[in-house]
């Protein structure tokens, strides 16, 4: 985003919007990832590593087949998708250039997501840390080379960013596949026993889908909600749209601890339920939540006090910086309830309680965010009103997830 912002505000908006489209694609990944996570973590808790490895192989085959259809749709439908979002003509043009290339690499994105989540469910996040660190450095270097044209390469602009992303994901997949072939070591413990066993157990696939469909429906409706929400912001203008996308990326500094401890909660809750220790499963979610909102709350303070400084790294457009600053100040205030949403919703998914998260997310996003935002836009309120509505919705949703988690009835769900 930093480098694309140097190309043009249109390229910045286009790449930002592509992340919204990836949210739709994530719906399909959720179908096999969430159910796979819940089952793999329980199998690991029951010390049935071979069963977990067979499920991983089955899910890998399913992911590859699914990715072919997604790639075809993404490649030929990229311009239509941007146009439907109400983007300006130049944003549509830049976005189509970017997303067609990204669509060709969907298969490595699907496999990367599966393997990352499977290892996390098995209790190994350190390996992913090292892989992603190198991958991020590789991605950044290739962005510099391809976008601006260095070391003998022509400047490819936004297309160069897409090529760099696909290459980085390809590296991830190769690294994960090599990791799964490494013989077990005493230090690595359970994770080292997770590998590919070429057995397709239809029964376990169906169990994974049974858990995953609710999560996929949740993600699908939520993604459609976000697309509507972004289209409302796009109606204000390109500066507002670019400002929102930049704000999201900066907020990602606060997101990361939340995502990390959400993954921990999902894995540990599932593993302890597999070991039939409900008290420890509950406690793992509580501990993960506390650490997450301490981290995210601390970063939120930084977002509140230094919004213009942070925005200046991404763009020099005064109108865009103004929007980013408004966004960061408001979301900085909402980081603690957002941490609760991340961790407790993931803990519930790890327990297989995907229908609960479906109901809360759908009702909250539509009735507390999208519809009120549309009304505010039609009544002539400025973009800051939209950001206020967004954060009020986050607060209410955080309270709901806290209440459901405290009831503990989700501990008895069978998967």
N, C-alpha and C positions, 0 to 999 in steps of 0.2 A: 504493500500500500504506500509506503514511503516513496519508493522509486516510481511507481505508476503515477503518483500525485505530481511528479516532476514532468510527466508527459503532457497531461492536460486534466482539467477538472472533469471532462467527459469520460476520460479513461478511468479516473478515480471512481466516478459514480457507477460506471459499467462493471468494474471488478467488484465493487461493493454489492451491487444488485445480484451478481452471480452467486454470492454467498447465500442469498435468499433462495435461489433456485436449488442450490446444493442441499438446502434444508428439505426440499421436496424429495430429492433423491435419497436423503437420509431416512426418509420414511420406509423405503424398501429395505435399506440396510437394517433398520430397526426390527423388521420382520424376523430376521435370523440372529441378530446380535443380542437383543435383550433376552429372548428365550434361551439362546445358547449360553449367555452369561449365567442365567439363573440355574440352568442344569449343570453346566461345567463346574460352577462353584460348589454346588451340592455334591456332585460326584467326587470332587476333591476333598470335601469335608467328610465324605464316607470312605475315603481312600480307595476310590475306584478309578484310578488314573487311566486304565486302558479303555474303559467305557467313555471317559471324557475325550480321549484321543480319537476314538472312532467317531464320536459326535462332531469333533472339529473337522475331520476329513469330510464327513457328509455335508456339513455346512459350507465348506470350501467349494465343493462341487456345485451346490445350489447357488452360491454367490457368483460364480463364474458364469453360469447359464443366465442368471438374472441380469448381469452387467451387460451382456450383449444387446438385449432389448433396450436397456437404458441408453447405451451409447448411440444406437441408431436414432432413437427419439430425440436425444439431446443435440446430435449433429444437425439433423434436418429441421428441427423445430426451434433453434436458438433465436432467430430473428423474431419469430412469432411470440416467443415468451417475453422478450424485452418490450415488444410493441404492446402486448396485453397489459404490461405494467404501467403504461402511460409515459414511458421515457421519451426524451427528445430524440430527434432523428439521428444525431451524431452519437448519442449514448447507445442507441440501438445498433448502429454500425460497429462501434468499438466493442460492444458487448458480444455481438455475433462472432467477430474475429477471435475473441478470447474463448468463448464457451465452446465453439466447434472443436478447438484443439483439446480443451479440457475433457470434452465428451469422449474423445478417442482414448483417453486414459482412465475411463471409469473402472475398468476391470482391476487395475492395480489399486485404485482407491477403495474398492469393495473388499479386496483381499487384505489390504493393510488394516482396514477397520476391524475386520473379523479377527485377525491374528493379534492385534493390539488388545482388543477386549478379552480374547480367550486367555492370553497370558495374564492380564489383570485379574480375571476371575480365578485363575490358578494361584494368585498371590504374588506374581512377579511384575512389578512396575519398574524396577531398576533397569532391566534390559531395554525396555522401551525408552527410558530416559536417555540412555547412551545412543540408541539408534536415532531418536528424534533430534538430539543435539547435533549430531553429525549431519543429519538430513536437513535441518534448518540452516546450518552453515552452508551446505551445498546449494540449497535453494536460493539463499541470499547471494552467493557468489554468481550463480548462473543468471539470476535476475540482473545483476550488474553487467554481466557479459552480453546477454541477449537483448535486454531492453535498450541499452545505450550504444551497444556495438563496440566491443573491446576485444583485444587479442585476435584480430583478424575476422571477427564476425560482424555482419551488418547489423545496424540498429533496427530491431524488430518491434520496438514499442510494446504495446499491450500483448501482442502475440508472443513475444519473448518471455513475458511473465507466465503465460500458459505453458509453454514448453518447459520452463524451469520447474514448474509445479509438478508436471507429469513425470519428469526425470527423477525428482526427489522422492515421489511416491514409489517409483519403480525400485529405487535404492532400498526403501523401507522393506518392500516385499522380499527382495533378495536377502536382506539381512535377517529378517524373521525366519525365512525358510532355512537358512544356514544355522540359525540359533536352535531351531527345533531338531536338527540333526546332531547337535553336540551331545556326546554321551553324558549321562547324569554325573553330578559331582556332589560330594557330601555337603558343600557349602550352599549349593543352590536348592537343595531340599526338594520340595514337592514340584516346583515349576519344571525342573529338569526332566521329570517323568512325563510331561505333556508333549506329545508329538503327533504325527499323522499315522493312524492305523487304517489302512485301506479297506474298511468295512462300513457299509452303509446300513445303519439300523433305522428302518422306516419308522418304527415305534418312537424312537427318541426324536427324530425329525418332527414328527407330528406333535410330540410334547412341546418341543421348542416353538413350533408355529402356534400352538394353542396359547402359550404364554405371550408370544411376540405379536399376535394380531391386535390385541388391545393396545399394546405399546405403539404399534405401527399406525393404528387408527388415531391414537392420541397425537402422535407426531405429525400425521397427515393433516388432521384438522387444525392443529397448531400451526403448521407450516402455511396452510391456506390463510389462516388468520393473520400471520405475519406478512404474507404477500399483500393482503388487503391493507394492512397497517402501513406497509412501505409505500403502497400506491397512494395512500392518503398524503403521506409526507412528500412523495414525488409531485403531487398536485400543487404544492407550494412553490416548487421551482428546483432547478438543478443545484443551486447553492445549499438549499435545505436538505436535499437528498444526499449530496456529497458530505455535508456536515454530519448528518445522522450516521452514515457509513463509517466515517473517520472516528466519530465518537464511540461506535461499537468496537472498533479495533483497539482504541485506547482503553476502553473499559475492560478489554480482554486481559489487561494487566491484573485487574482484580478478579476476573473470571477464573484464571488458572488455578489458584488455590482451591476455589470452590469445586471445579471439575475434578481436581486431584482427589480431594476428600470425598467427593461423590462416588468416584470409582472405588475408593477404599471401602466406603460404606456398603456399596453393592456387593463387592467381593466378600467382605467379612461377614455381612449379614447372611448371605447365601451359604457360605462355608459352615458357619455355626449352626444354622438351621439344619444343614446336612448332617452335622454331628449331634443333632437333637439337643442343642444347648440354647434354648430360647432367651434366657436371661442375658447371656453374653451377646447374642445376636442383637438384642435391643440396645445394650450398652454400647456396642460398636457404632451404631448410628448416632447415639447421643454424643459420644466422644468426637466422632468425625465432624459433627455439626458444630460443636463448640470451637474446635480448632479452625474450621473453615470461616465462621463468622468473625473470629478474631483477626485472621489474615485479611479477609475482604473488607472488614470495617476499617482496618488501618489504611489500606490502599484507598478506600473511599475518601478518607480525609485528604489525602494527597490530590485526588481528583477535584475536590471542592476548592482547594486553595491555589492550584496551579493549572487551571484549564487552558488558558491561552498559551502558556509555555509548552504544554503537551501538544496542542493543536498545531503549533508552529513547525513541528517536525514533519508534518504531513502535507501542509499546503500553506501558501502565502496569500491566498485569496481572502480578503478581509471579511466578506459576507459569510464565507464558509467557516472561518475561524469563530465568528460570532455565534453561529449555530452550534458548533462543537462545544463552545464554552458553556452555553445554556444547558446543553445535554449533560455534560460532565458534572456540573454542579448538582443537578437534580439526581442523577443516578448515583452520585457519591453518597447521597443521603439514604439510598435504598439498598446498599450493599449487604447489610446484615440480614434483612428478610430474604434477599435473593440467595444468600448462602444457605438459608434454611430450606428454600425451595429446591436448590440443587441437591443437597445432601439427603434430605428426607424423602424426596421423590425417588432418588436413585436407590435408597435403602428399601423402599417399598417395592420397586421393580426387582431388586435382588431377591426379595421374598416371593416374587411371583404375583404381587398385588397390582397388576397393571391396569385392571379395570378402575380401581380407585383413582389412580393418577389420571386416567382418561377423563373421568367425570369432572375432576377438579380443574384440569387444564382447559378443557373445552369450554365449560361454563364461564370460567374466569376470563379467558382471552376474548371471547365474543361479547359477553355482557358487561364486562368491566373495562375492556380496552378498545376493541375495534368499533363497536357501535357508538360508545361515547365519543371516540375520536372523530368519527364521521360526522356526528352531530355538531361537535365543536368546530370542525372545518366549515360546515355548511352555514353555521351561525357567524362566521367571520373571525373567529378567534385565531391568534397567531400560533406559530409553531411551538412556542413554549407551553401552550395549553395542552398540546398533544403529549409533550414530554411529562407534564404533571400527571395526566391521566395514566400514562404508562407506568409510572412509579407508584401511584396509588394502587393500581392493579397488582403490582408485585408485592406490596405490603399485605394486602388482603389475602393473596394466595399463600404467602408465607405463614400467616396465622392459621389458615385452613390446614396446611400440611403439618404444622406443629400439633394441632388438635388431633388430627387423625393418627399421627405417630404415637402420641401419648396414650391413646386408647388401647393399643397393643393387640387389637383383634386381628390384625394382619399377620401376626405371628403363627396363626393356625391355618393359613391358607395352604392347600395341597397343590403341588405342581406335577 
